[in-house]
Amino acid sequence: MKKVNTHEAKTQFSRLLKKVELGESVLIARRGKVVARIVPAAEGEGARRLGTLAGRFTVPDDFDAPLPDEMLNAFIGRVKRRRKIA
């Protein structure tokens, strides 16, 4: 794994990408501390295809309806706590 500083990474970026394409990982450091890693993309990664879940679910008509007060209060931290009976 090659380690380079930020200046070298900026000036040699194309060369570093060629190394990554060949399977090597590159560490980028600032003041000697590693801040990033460039790694080869995983196989099969690519653009997402739209519509792959078509017909598998439906959005309900009340999807954007206001939340009930009880649930809304729970989201904003206004939940009444029940006392535990020992």
WOWOHU-V470382 format. One record per run of one state. SS is the DSSP state (@ for helix, = for strand, . for the rest). FROM is the first residue (numbers start at 0). LEN is the number of residues. If there is no record, write none. Layout:
# WOWOHU-V470382
ss = {SS:SS}
from = {FROM:FROM}
len = {LEN:LEN}
This chain:
# WOWOHU-V470382
ss = {.:=:@:.:@:.:=:.:=:.:@:.}
from = {0:1:5:11:12:21:25:30:32:38:68:75}
len = {1:4:6:1:9:4:5:2:6:30:7:11}
